[in-house]
Amino acid sequence: MPVCMTASYQVEPEMVEECKRTIEDFVKYIRINEPTTLFYMANQEMGHPTRFLHTMIFENEDAIAIHQQSPATKRFVDMIYPAALEPLEFREFYILGYKNEYQG
């Protein structure tokens, strides 16, 4: 059964650009190397550029483990976690509906 998760966090203002580069590299890795990560979107909040929200859909619990154990996740954690003002907040959701036509 697919699992939808979000991760939200806020970083130090002086770390925003480095965080954005790290996020771009992270998503690129996921796109190429994680076929069981069905959906991954990273967002920067409008009007509050230090705030970020990631939304992801994994094929199943095994896909979450693959994602969490990847070298890209380690690089992400090593950079983002120290830059975060507070611990990242993770949530899991049931998927009740879905539409995606965005090609970005």
N, C-alpha and C positions, 0 to 999 in steps of 0.2 A: 504494500500500500504506500503510495507517495506520501512524503512528509514535507510540509511547508514550514520554513523557519524564517525568522527575521533576526537581525543583529543591529542594534542601534548604539551610537556612541558619539561623543563630542571630544575633539582634540584641542590641544593648545593652538592658539592662532598662528604662531610662528611655524607650526608643523603642517599646516594645511597643504601646501604644495607638495611636500615630500610624501604625505599621506596619499594624495591624489595619484602620484606616480606609482606608489606601491599598489594601490587599488587597481589601477589600469593593468599593471603587470600580472596581478593576481587573477583578474577576470580573464585575461588572455590565456593564462595557463589553464584555467578551468575549462574554457571553451575548447581548447585543443586536447586536453588530457583526461577529462572527467566525463565520459559519456553517460554515466549514471547520475550526474548532476543535470537534471532536466531543464532547469531554469536558474539563472543567476543574474540579478540586477543590483548594481550599486548606485546609490543616489546621494547627492549632496543637497542639503536643504537650502531652498531659495531664501534669501534674507538672513540666513544664519550659516555662513559657509564653513563653520567649524563642526557642524553636525552632519552625520552620515547615517544612512539606513541601507542595509543590504537585505534583499529578499531572495530566498533560494527555495527550490523544490528538488528534493532528492527522490530517486526511484524507490528507495526503501532504507531501512536502518543500515544495511551494509554499505550503501552509497554514502551515508553520512560518515561512517568510519573511514572509508577510502579518502573522502575529502579532508577529514580532520588529520589524517596521517600523511598527507602529501607534503613534499618539500616546499611547495608554494604557500601552504597554510603556515608552515613554520616561519617562513620569511615575513608573511603578513603579521603574524602574532609578534614576532621579534621587533617589528617596527611600530605597528599601530598600538599595541597594548601599552607600551611606555609613554606614548604620546597622548593617550586618552586621559581625560580629566577624572573619570570614574570608570569602574569596570564596565566592559561591554555588557549590554542587556540582550540576552537571547530569549526568544519565545518560539513555541511550536504551535502550529495551527492545523485544523482540518480544512481541506479544500472543499468549499461548497459550490464554487463556480469559477470559471476561468475563460478569458478571451485574450488572445495575443495576436495582433497583426503588425506590431512594431518591428521594423527591420533594421534598427540602428545598431 
